[in-house]
């Protein structure tokens, strides 16, 4: 069977797709990738004539992929269309949309393999775990199993059924080790710029034990309740083997570990630090959590090659940070982590959110002030986006803090916000502050001027200031080795993608 993956654009290496592709190829199937910025997806589908076309969908992009899929199905009515990723996982009602034949809920590697194996063998697909299907009882159309066929415009609607299967258990850490390494050639074949990069992302585990209200992790754990540990880690040896395999085939000078929180397991970290220094020795960046940071750990990391980290400060106001966001982290823990990073010469970036429900322009300036006290290498800041099925997203919706609905989310965390404030003026000032925030943290004497400037209408100059300073700080401080402009853009997009999911 031939599965064609379609991606709107490349803003990071799509490890989910690459893992699925590697497993499918290992089991004898064919995979292809089309990037819409490189080739027209409809024309590519007509050229490649796949059996199955698949999309990974994040909230905010679903309408693009649904429309694209309808165009492809109009030209190739016999193609089986499947959707995976965060949006269909948390919005399984996506199966009801026109042209959607199947959605994968949760982990997709073995679920996709089971589906393609069944389609190839002409076997029944209706009961495959993790899948929801919308199909027609046999009686015409393209058969996909002994019982069901694809829906076409001429399908008798009385024959249409929606089948919803439960999820299978989560993969264990040992099973993650058994997966083939991500199929990077799938990406590099169609996106040569990614192949040339010297900075590459790796993922050492899955899941997060924390309950931050703006994140999907809590809902994901509920989905898999009783079906395995939500937080799992690959063995150190497997991670090292992947890095070595990549370095043998592609340029590699800097590594970004894209795990939500890299420093969860101290025993794992101690083994990793020793082996990484001895067997890899490349500079790296990772994400940490301020209340887990210790002098001993950062000394170990510095010796292993860590040159920069990022952590979530999120909000300077204690009520917002702990009661609303449920970060459960004190100001002193944040300040102490900052002091530890500076002692060990590790550059650090703070992550912050402005425009939080129940917050205000005043509390956003509290966030700026705490960042000034931390003195980060760069203060990264986003406008809060109320993603559905997250605790805070639902609070914003039900509490009347949103203007419009979830369908109005732009997918951008640095453009505008749909959160409601006391006035349009306050909303505009918060949106403007997001653009000038990092510069004010770096040069606190500018804060009085910033308070005046944000009262102006939104303008391109603020965007330019934001982009230039972010570019300089990330390139010179967070990834301090020689990057080409293309490599810098890749690194910045990798970081922004993980923060926006």
Secondary structure, DSSP 4 states (H G I P E B T S, - for coil): -EEEEEES--SS--HHHHHHHHHHHHTT-EEEEEETTTS-HHHHHHHH--SEEEEE--TTSHHHHHHHHHHHHHH-TT-EEEEESHHHHH-GGGGGSTT--EEE-S--HHHHHHHHHHHHHT---TT-TTEEEEEEESSSS-BSSSSEE---TTS-GGGEEEEEPPPPPPPPHHHHHHSPPP-HHHHHHH-HHHHH-SEEEE--EE------TTSSHHHHHHHTTTSS-SSEE--HHHHHHHHHHHHHHS--SEEEE--S-TTS-HHHHHHHHHHHHHHT--EEEEEE-GGG--HHHHHHHHHHTEEEEEEEEE-SSHIIIIIIS-----HHHHHHHHHHHHHTT-EEEEEEEES-TT--HHHHHHHHHHHHHHT-SEEEEEE----TTSHHHHHHHHTT-BSS-GGG--S-SSS---B--S-HHHHHHHHHHHHHHHHHHHSGGGHHHHHHHTTSPP-HHHHHHHHHHHHHHIIIIIS-S---HHHHHHHHHHHHHHHH-
